[in-house]
């Protein structure tokens, strides 16, 4: 189950290093399934889940040190990206 995978990641993510873990997800499900996956990750990872930080106005990205003990999610969906 996806929840079990998330729990295993949470338990072992920072045993070797405190630097961020990047999960790369390719979504092949409808919007409702994607919302369910997001809800599971928020529930399991809690504060460890890195919140969106891509801000065009900021002009820079946070350093790896600023993201220590965070789980970052990089996702790709079948739908066209929206940058609103």
C-alpha positions as CSV (number, residue, x, y, z in Angstrom):
1,X,0.0,0.0,0.0
2,X,1.1,3.6,-0.7
3,X,0.7,4.4,3.0
4,X,3.0,1.6,4.0
5,X,5.7,2.9,1.6
6,X,5.4,6.4,3.1
7,X,5.7,5.0,6.6
8,X,8.9,3.1,5.6
9,X,10.4,6.2,4.0
10,X,9.6,8.2,7.2
11,X,11.3,5.7,9.4
12,X,14.5,5.4,7.3
13,X,14.8,8.7,5.5
14,X,17.4,10.4,7.7
15,X,19.4,7.5,9.1
16,X,22.4,8.1,6.8
17,X,22.0,11.9,6.3
18,X,19.9,14.8,7.5
19,X,19.8,16.3,4.0
20,X,16.5,16.4,2.1
21,X,15.0,13.3,0.6
22,X,13.4,13.9,-2.8
23,X,10.5,11.7,-3.9
24,X,9.9,11.7,-7.6
25,X,6.3,10.7,-8.4
26,X,4.7,10.2,-11.8
27,X,1.0,10.2,-11.4
28,X,-1.1,7.9,-13.6
29,X,-4.4,8.5,-11.8
30,X,-7.3,10.9,-11.8
31,X,-7.4,14.0,-9.7
32,X,-9.3,12.3,-6.9
33,X,-6.5,9.7,-6.7
34,X,-3.9,12.4,-6.7
35,X,-5.7,14.2,-3.9
36,X,-5.8,11.0,-1.9
37,X,-2.0,10.4,-2.4
38,X,-1.4,14.0,-1.3
39,X,-3.5,13.5,1.8
40,X,-1.7,10.3,2.8
41,X,1.7,12.0,2.4
42,X,0.5,15.0,4.6
43,X,-0.8,12.6,7.2
44,X,2.2,10.3,7.3
45,X,5.1,12.8,6.8
46,X,3.5,15.8,8.7
47,X,6.0,18.5,9.4
48,X,8.7,16.6,7.5
49,X,6.9,17.3,4.3
50,X,8.5,20.2,2.5
51,X,6.0,22.8,1.6
52,X,6.1,24.5,-1.9
53,X,9.0,27.0,-2.0
54,X,9.2,27.9,-5.7
55,X,8.6,31.6,-5.6
56,X,9.5,33.5,-8.8
57,X,9.6,36.7,-6.8
58,X,12.2,35.4,-4.4
59,X,14.8,34.8,-7.1
60,X,16.5,31.9,-5.3
61,X,15.9,28.4,-3.9
62,X,16.5,27.4,-0.3
63,X,19.8,25.7,0.4
64,X,20.1,22.0,1.2
65,X,21.0,23.0,4.8
66,X,17.7,24.9,5.1
67,X,15.9,21.8,4.0
68,X,17.5,19.3,6.4
69,X,15.1,16.6,7.6
70,X,12.5,17.5,4.9
71,X,10.9,15.2,2.4
72,X,10.4,17.0,-0.9
73,X,8.0,15.8,-3.6
74,X,8.6,16.3,-7.3
75,X,5.6,15.3,-9.3
76,X,4.5,14.8,-12.8
77,X,1.0,14.4,-14.0
78,X,-0.6,13.7,-17.3
79,X,-2.3,17.1,-17.2
80,X,-0.6,20.2,-18.5
81,X,1.2,22.1,-15.8
82,X,-0.4,25.3,-14.4
83,X,1.7,28.1,-13.1
84,X,-1.1,30.4,-11.8
